[in-house]
């Protein structure tokens, strides 16, 4: 019963904030003359942070090196456990455009905010849409604005980190932009996938901004090695928080992409050269038939 009351309060508060933020976003968009809509986007991140403050039971820890120059562009990538991830990660003190599933942009009111912010919509069922995402992301990078990807493409059901797609990493290599990994943990318990009920007694939610990965010196065909190395670093951080072995966090521990094989490899180094594995070639892996979550 406590969970029901907490959840009703949080969702009502979030709904009210969304409605109240529409005129704020309209004004921000009209006044924003930045070619990357940097300030309109940052205005949306502010309300995202507010979402995290209305839940009195969340204990959020945000740590890590903050980029000295917020306008130095990065490809930012993180693991994805919950609907709570985006507003919690929005606590980082810089703006970045988020790649999110088309269904979120189609929502009334909330979708308007995403469009006004300049975030990037992707229809994972459409090859054309996935290609357009990379083109739009490239434009933002050229305008000194970072872009945020969840390379898993959807939320984890079991608290493990699963397959990463290569698209964001290919873009980083092509544009010569460093990759900035972000690890998050605790949200899969605070708000599990396919649930609307918040846990009133969750474990602390932790966010760690990891050191950026410099792609200089990497070859254009090093995307898979780069992806696996970055994924391994995120898994290592989560395993450290939980006090467990890498394999307990790694959803691919029995494959060639296992984090244990890649954690010590250089970004452009392939410890065991092989053909690209299925599912690591696109920006986001296609959803299974009947899935309601093609993007997150």
Order of alpha helices (4+ residues) and beta strands (2+ residues): alpha-alpha-beta-beta-alpha-beta-alpha-alpha-beta-alpha-beta-alpha-beta-alpha-beta-alpha-alpha-alpha
